[in-house]
Amino acid sequence: SPIPSLKREMRNLSEECSLEPVTVSMAYVYFEKLVLQGKLNKQNRKLCAGACVLLAAKISSDLRKHEVKHLIDKLEERFRFNRRDLIGFEFTVLVALELALYLPENQVLPHYRRLTQQS
């Protein structure tokens, strides 16, 4: 299944960009919500994964402008999509998540524990 490999890519990219495990955990929750809503398909799954990482990084990290640009560069390189498509898709994901980017602890904690035990 492509979903576990996409989540692995999300984690690896987040580590390369020095994002915190809680940020990766939030990105996982966003991604899983999109999966459960049936929003993913073969054409958009990489864009979904990238947009989830970008949104999680923006909401949970205190990123400076150059750090956001670096993250977008890495996402573009890793998932092989155009940054313009990513930026446009970011809003699509935000709408699908009903703007609910702040997550309850009980949704984030299982992923966070797993990530911190793995590293």
Order of alpha helices (4+ residues) and beta strands (2+ residues): alpha-alpha-alpha-alpha-alpha-alpha
